[in-house]
């Protein structure tokens, strides 16, 4: 009978929370409007997947058919577009400084004559590496184009001397590199960035929603009524209150997975079941972190600020852009306190790599450990709900 009454308390808390959600526009904004807008924004922003046709300036001091051939080869590369033909290098420098161009190529006067004489003319390339992605892509494609052009020139010279084509090819390129790109063969920035940014964005909304939903009870002095509805059981009070948010953010994670795997065809080489379990753990882990933050900071304003900072740092400490192998050990340890780090490792292992379960096991265990947090702070939250000194804080 007692268990049945407690069960009814948990059910009543859920109904109470649904009524509260329907009474305030902010709940709708936090749980649906802003997350959906953010998902749409990132999908639209990165839908080209790989940056193409980044503008550069060129100075052709030779103005010969040979120099124009080289420029056509550079312009034909995927990431480079010759947007400015400048009359002197200073003009090209101005384009870079004003961010009209990401780089500049300079072909010196006498370029064709030096090639014919067998000299070594120098083609200069300047690129703005303050923009790391754009600078790196431009440098790679320009370097590839110039090396291909140079190899073609060398090959033609050897053939004209009467050498066999294969022999000429060996002399031009005596060592060949047989390279293979693993797991992201298209070098798509969509796979790299959007699969990361979407959960990073969602975890901020998850924590903010949980912090607000609990914190507003303390702020408005309704926490005692919330606890009474749950028959005095804080575990039931928390689970009943947060069940709607688990359902909503679970659906949003399902939406992001559908967009990634069905619409953009991100590789799915591993287990569907583990990926789904990983998504559920991700939502539950950040709900747990939101509960922890609220139990430490009864002020809604402070708790929201802390949750935002915690969410923003998740990307920094994930090891995605700056690898763990290059970090100080203290930072590597610090990265483990963010559920996102473990989620991302499991996602990459299962979606992109098709790794076995053993590779993801430790990170799945870590995500499960976050679920213990609410049970560690229920006593404090219960005191906060009953003690008026914690109420009314902004």
Secondary structure, DSSP 8 states (H G I E B T S, - for coil): -HHHHHHHHHHHHHHHHHHHHHH-HHHHIIIIIHHHHHHHHHHHHHTT-S---EEEEEEESS-SHHHHHHHHHHHTSTTEEEEEE-SSHHHHHHHHHTTS-SEEEEE-TTHHHHHHHT----EEEEE-TTSHHHHHHHHHHHHHHHHHHHHHHHHHHHHHTT--HHHHHHHH-SS-------S-TT--HIIIIIHHHHHHHHHHHHHHHHHHHHHHHHHTT-HHHHHHHTTT-HHHHHHHHHHHHHHHHHHHHHHHHHIIIIIS-----S-HHHHHHHHHHHHHHHHHHHHHHHHH---HHHHHHHHHHHHHHHHHTTSSSS-GGGS-HHHHHHHTTSHHHHHHHHHIIIIII---HHHHHHHHHHHHHHTTHHHHHHHHHHHHHH-GGGTT--
